[in-house]
């Protein structure tokens, strides 16, 4: 039997991180077993479903690389099928009509058990379940019924979805039985919460995948992060590609406890990918960052820009940090760390040291980082100073920052003229 899974988003909102993780787990499982990943759009709520949300969801899935093998199928195309199936159940005497609505009669006193692939056996007594609407009086299907009809129609073998659907599953099992169809396997994955254990919301960081896409996160990092939430690759690895993860992915290894979204860990992973990806793949993100900050990349020497990026890609976790650290390469009105300025420039001795440095720098013809470093070390020796006492004031004077890439490399890239101009300006 070939394995078929599906992701079934409702286009009534943007793609939530939790849903993206559900999609990812389905995709990984399909890849792992060589099965089929189906995309079904649950748009039975004609009022709340919006094209804008659908486009967003499809774009996000593509961006994450979660390409589907079949679909998208739309529930709004199947209203006739749902009615026909509800009529079958009605004809069998298992449902009744209330006006135009068709209602499923729940047989009381039964125990329904779900052999959940993540949680193990879950049992529910039908005494706790009231009669279920199959078709509403306006002719539209109830979610649980449409879901079953479509999952059966699409020959879905494994339903992997969030824990928030556990209470729907016994109802759906009754519908499978009523329709005389084999019940698929179920795997409910624990929900993703905020750090404080509350439902994930805006205040824990963005909740929509599109926000991370817009903010310049890398899809590899987001995927990698989401797959670690509830699933652990062998050997304590944390950085793992989707294709490697797909090789190992097992539903039975999904954790059965809730997971907490940790934006810092996601950023850390993003940083790992920024530093390890091919240069040509990350270069466009830096260009976009410049443009976002109204710096025209065309006005910058490309070779120099590439060197600057190489220096800073290892120091940032998200692309927006690039210009926080490196804006001084591109403009004279760069941001200045005021506390650092007071610490490293206000004192008279700092200014004296800076003056000494300025003197030496003016005499350097080959303004290379090796040469600058040599000059600085010699200067410190000669004046019995710690190199730091010249380095910190210089860094502050030319970049407005207390930290960043290696100072001598920064100076070389900035160029002699700019370095001298900025130190002079600081001294005046
Ligand atoms: N449309 C449902 C949701 O977005 C899907 C439920 C399911 O996977 O069965 O939560």
Boltz pocket constraint, residues with backbone or C-beta under 6 A from the ligand:
constraints:
  - pocket:
      binder: B
      contacts: [[A, 6], [A, 7], [A, 8], [A, 9], [A, 10], [A, 42], [A, 147], [A, 160], [A, 161], [A, 162], [A, 165]]
      max_distance: 6.0
